[in-house]
Amino acid sequence: MAAPQEKQHYHGPENAEHELRKAYNTVIETGVTHFWDRRPIAGVNADEVAATYRHAFRCHRDGDRLAAERWARTTKHLARALWHEAKLAWFEDRLSELPFLEGAEPEEYGLHERADTTADLLTSLERTLPPGFKQMPAEMTRYLSRARRHLEALHKPSAKNELVHAEHIKAAHEYGRAVECMALAYEAEAQKKPPSPKKVA
């Protein structure tokens, strides 16, 4: 099946609503980037992104290119998840400050994921342990929990705002992808470990 094509939007007065919604999103993103007040977000540690990146780089330096690629992808998705976290944390306190138009199409706010398929992804990940692990690594458990919270937040009154709704889905999806890539990274590292020596009878 061919991928659905995005609507074409042309310049002119008939495109005013589309441009207003895009502008609304970019104003919020500018506020997060330039005026973030550095308040901590409960359950979020942004330093983990840099730590994960350093681990990916060490794998590359040590010649484990597969693990390096998978840890780098983990870093990418985790960084995106934390960007959505910061955007929501800054934005949800200011919902009444900016007027906005309702009725946005998902692509107008850059939403290409769905809540139901994201929930399915999380369920699948929760049932699968990385090779060599008897229980889920703590960071994977934490990211899955954060993802679930974002999906649960879709039922909050603030999620009636379509941009808030979209950001929660995007955050949940990116956490899920981070966990998915992390499991693959652990698998790659397990493949590089030397086999245990056989016991001599």
N, C-alpha and C positions, 0 to 999 in steps of 0.2 A: 504494500500500500504506500502510495506517495505521501511524503510529509505534507501537512497542511501549510499552505502559503499564507504569510502574513498580509494583512490588508495594506494596500498602498495609500499613503496619505500625501496629498499634494498641498503646496502652499496656496493660501487664499482664505477668505472668510469662512468657507465651509469646513475648514480644518481647525477652527479656533478652539473647539473643545479638546481635540486631541493634543494640541500644543499646550493648552492650559494644564492638562493632566501631566504631561511631560515636564513642564516647568515646575509644577508642584513637587514632583519627585526630586528634581535637581536642586531646588531650594532646600529641601530637607537634607540631601546629601552634602550640600555646601555647609549647612549648619553643623552637621556631624564632624566634618573635616576641620573646620576652622574655629568652631566655638565650643567644642566638646569640653566639658568642665572637669574631666578626669575622675569623675565619681566612679567607684568600682561597681561592677555589675555582679550581683550575687550569683555564685556558681560558675563564673567565667574567669579564666586566668590567661590573659593574652600572651604571657611569656611562653606558654606552651607551644605557640606557633614557631617562635625562634628556636626553641629546643628541638622541635621535630625537624626543622630545616637543617640544623647543625648535624643531627643524626643522619639525615639523608646525605649530607655532604661528606661525612666520615665514611659512609658506605661507598660512595663514589671514589674517594681517595684510597680506600682499601681494595678497590678493584671489583666490588660487588655492584655491578651496574644495574642489575635487575632490582635489587633491594633499594638502591639509590633512587631509581625511577619511581618505585612504588611509595617510598617515603616522601619523595618530592610531591607526588600527587596527593598524598595525605595532607601535606602542608598546605597545598593550594586550596583544597576544599575546607580545611579547618580555618584558614585565613578568611575565606569567604563567609563561613558561618559566623565568625566573630565580627566581621564587618556588618552583617545583618543584625547581630546582637547590639552593636553600638548604635546603629541607626535607629532601632526600635527603642532603646533606652533613652536616647536623646529626644526622639520624636513623640513618644507616647505621653510625655509630660507636657507637650505643646500642641495637642490636638486642636484646641480651641483657638489657637493663635492665627491660623491661616485658613481662609475659606477654600473650599475645594468642590469640584464637580463630581457628583455621583455618576455611576453607570460606566465606569472605565472598563475597557477590554483588558484581559490579562496581559497582553503584550505591551500595552501602554505603560505598564509598570515593570516590564521586563520579566514577567512571570511565565515560565515555560513548563513548570512542574505542577502536579496536581496533589491535593492532600491525600486522596485515597491511594494513589500509587506510591506516594512517599511512605504512608503508613504500612503498605505491603512490604516495601524495602526494609523498613525498620524491623518488622516482624521476622523476616527472613534472616536478617543479621543477628537478631537476638537468639536464634536457634542454632547458630553455627559458631563453633569455637575455632580459633586459629590452630594449626597443627602444633602439637606438643603442649597445649594448654588444657588443664583440667577444669578451669573456670575462666570466664571472660576477664581479660586484662582490665585493670581499674579504669584506665583512661577511656577505653572503649565503652565500658559500662556508663561512665559519666557522660560521654557524648551522646549515647543513645537516650539517656535520661533527659538531656537538654532537648534533644529532637522531639521527644514525646511531649515535653512541656510546651513546645511551640505549637504542636498540633492541637493540644488541649486549649491553648490560648485562642484558638479560632472561635471558641464559644464565648469569649469575653465580650462585653459591650464595646470595648475599643476596637475590636476586629471588624465591626461594622464599617469602619473606615477601610476602603478597599486597598489602600497602600499598606496599612498595618496588616491586613489579611494576607496580602502578597508577601510581605517581608517575613511573616511567621512561617509560611510554607517554604520560602527559599531557605531560611535558616535551618529548618528541619531537614530539608533535602540535602543541604551541604554537610550537615553533621552526619547524615546517613552515608553520603559518599566518602567522607573522611574515614568513617569506621570501615567501610567496604575496602578502601585502599589500604588501611592499616592492617587488616586481616591478611591481605595479599602480601604486604611487606613482611609481616611475621612469617608467612609461608616461604617467601624467598630466603629469608635469613635461616630458616630451619633447613632448607636444602643445602646451604653452604656449610653447615656444621659437620665436622668429621664424625663418622660412625663410631659408636662406643666400642672399645676393644672387647673382643670375645674372651670369656673366661676359659682358662685352661683347666681341663678336668684333672 
